[in-house]
Amino acid sequence: MDWARGGYAVPEGYVASLDRAGVRPVLLPPASTPATADLAAFDGLLLAGGGDVDPARYGGGPQHPAVYGLDPVRDEQELTLAHAALDAGVPLLAICRGMQVLNVALGGTLHQHLPDLSGIDLHGHPTGQSSVVHDVKVPEGSRLAAACGREVLRCTSHHHQGVDRLADGLEAVAWSGDGLVEAVELDDPAGPWVVGVQWHPEMTSADDPGQQAVFDGFARVVRAG
């Protein structure tokens, strides 16, 4: 295989975490035609991390110099799949970029570069391959708290963007010490299981039951459906 010409893959941590949770992942690579119909073949959707969402998708104004990894085909597919999952009531777990996609899909906006914001701590350098470990507070009563069974999670972050205006229909359910929104859910308790986390639980889930529990909670509702 000539990898110099490109390829499609996900980090091993996602696959291993889902395998431990008892569900089998299948990769849907970006395509020129959004794979909305493909969603009918699956019991759940995971939107993984990756490059930035094009600021034009959320009216972000001039593109910040730190924005990287723009992929309009992937943006289109994932935004379409997010809408399709919500419409069909398919369980959805959104991680890092995935949480940002979810927020944008529902009309929210993003901070293009967190280091520009006063009072916001460093949350990692995605292009420099450096991560930051910090606590995230999760209140009782949320789907995330029910899955993890704890109010504080030790999380690994690897992002330079975050939620600015939270989309209508979403509720913030976790925060880092600097006040940045770290997790979101649908604000309808009777709605489908939809959870977005800004950190990377797959990076430490093999050794941290609290992080593995994010995938276990997703897997339970996938199997129940």
Phi, psi and omega in degrees: 000134181267089182292344177295341180265006177104172179182173180237131182200165171230151178302146184303328183302323178297312183296314181296320180295317179291323178297315177298329180282349176092019175236156185252120180277148174229129182279130172253097182291151177303143180223161180294334175250121181307138187271044182302317181297330181297335184297331181297340182275356187237159182262352180198165180228130173245124174260116189269176178288175181160201181291180185284151170284137179303123181304334179297338181291337181232022178064041186282000180075205182302140181287128179292144180300337182276352179296137185217163171065030181295135180217095185298328179292316178295317177307310183299315182295313185289323175296320178294317179294323178299314177298317182296319179295317179296317181294324184268355181073027180279131178305139185225125173246123184240123186242128177053253176307322181302320177294323178293320176300314180301314180297317180292320180302327182264009174102006178277177180232170183234150165282126184287334181205102185301324180301344178281348186267133178291133176086356180263128180287166175290131181245017177115165176239095183304318182281345179259004177059035176244142182243163177233136178254130183204165178276148174232129180267129182239118183284156175296153175095350179269161175298322180295316179297321179296324180288318188270335178068026179206159184262346177228129178243141175268112193242151177252120182251151184206057186213158178238003177238166179196175181293131172259274175271121179288135183293147171301136181099347177251153177233133175286132184230005176201149183218149169275173185298337180273001178093000179290137177295124184248348177204149179223157175215165170297143180274009178255106181301336180270357182280180180294161177288106180227117181227131174240134177237139184276340180269189183242086180297333181293342183283336182231006186296334181295333184243350184238106181302330179295324178282321176298329181297335176299315180286324179296320178296318175300314183298322181299315181285331176296312181291327181290335182284000000 
